[in-house]
Amino acid sequence: MTLFSGFVTYLIIWWLVLFTVLPVGVKQQEVVEKGHDSGAPQNPHMWKKILATSLISGILWAIAYFVITSGLIDIRPAADAFK
């Protein structure tokens, strides 16, 4: 895995994990002020979610890196079939 493909893999994993972490712990506002969306979270805790997303993504990326570099899954033969 090259540096670029490792970075791209991490970014894809990061975005997927972010979208799964976003709804965790969301509470709606009890009193909705005029001009505010009724579905907007009271306190989204974005910094906590970004930190959790980064940690989870790092762990998943390390697993993916190990699987790819160890040869457990080799996609090169499948790619050669399309040549």
C-alpha positions as CSV (number, residue, x, y, z in Angstrom):
1,M,0.0,0.0,0.0
2,T,1.5,3.3,-1.0
3,L,1.3,6.5,1.1
4,F,-1.4,7.9,-1.3
5,S,-3.6,4.8,-1.3
6,G,-3.2,4.6,2.5
7,F,-4.3,8.2,2.9
8,V,-7.3,7.7,0.5
9,T,-8.3,4.6,2.4
10,Y,-8.2,6.4,5.7
11,L,-10.3,9.3,4.3
12,I,-13.0,6.9,3.0
13,I,-13.1,5.1,6.3
14,W,-13.2,8.4,8.2
15,W,-16.2,9.7,6.3
16,L,-18.1,6.5,6.7
17,V,-17.4,6.4,10.4
18,L,-18.4,10.0,10.8
19,F,-21.8,9.4,9.3
20,T,-22.4,6.5,11.6
21,V,-21.2,8.5,14.7
22,L,-23.2,11.7,14.0
23,P,-26.6,10.5,15.3
24,V,-25.2,9.1,18.6
25,G,-26.3,11.0,21.7
26,V,-28.4,13.6,19.8
27,K,-31.1,15.2,21.8
28,Q,-33.7,17.6,20.3
29,Q,-34.3,21.0,21.8
30,E,-37.1,21.1,24.3
31,V,-38.0,24.7,23.6
32,V,-37.6,25.7,20.0
33,E,-36.9,29.4,19.4
34,K,-38.4,31.2,16.5
35,G,-36.3,30.7,13.4
36,H,-34.6,27.5,14.6
37,D,-35.2,24.1,13.1
38,S,-37.2,21.8,15.4
39,G,-35.0,18.9,14.4
40,A,-31.7,20.6,15.3
41,P,-29.8,19.0,18.1
42,Q,-29.6,20.8,21.4
43,N,-25.8,20.3,21.7
44,P,-24.2,18.2,18.9
45,H,-20.9,17.6,20.7
46,M,-19.0,17.8,17.4
47,W,-15.5,17.8,18.8
48,K,-16.2,14.6,20.7
49,K,-17.6,13.0,17.6
50,I,-14.7,14.1,15.5
51,L,-12.3,12.7,18.1
52,A,-14.2,9.4,18.3
53,T,-14.4,9.2,14.5
54,S,-10.6,9.7,14.2
55,L,-9.8,7.1,16.8
56,I,-12.3,4.5,15.3
57,S,-11.0,5.2,11.8
58,G,-7.4,4.8,12.9
59,I,-8.2,1.3,14.3
60,L,-10.2,0.3,11.3
61,W,-7.5,1.6,9.0
62,A,-4.8,-0.4,10.9
63,I,-6.9,-3.5,10.4
64,A,-7.4,-2.8,6.7
65,Y,-3.7,-2.1,6.3
66,F,-2.8,-5.4,8.0
67,V,-5.2,-7.4,5.9
68,I,-4.0,-5.8,2.6
69,T,-0.3,-6.0,3.3
70,S,-0.3,-9.5,4.9
71,G,-1.8,-11.0,1.8
72,L,-5.0,-12.3,3.5
73,I,-6.9,-10.6,0.7
74,D,-5.2,-10.2,-2.6
75,I,-7.1,-8.3,-5.2
76,R,-4.4,-8.4,-7.9
77,P,-5.5,-11.7,-9.4
78,A,-9.0,-10.4,-9.7
79,A,-7.8,-7.2,-11.3
80,D,-5.7,-9.2,-13.8
81,A,-8.8,-11.1,-15.0
82,F,-10.2,-7.8,-16.4
83,K,-7.2,-7.2,-18.6
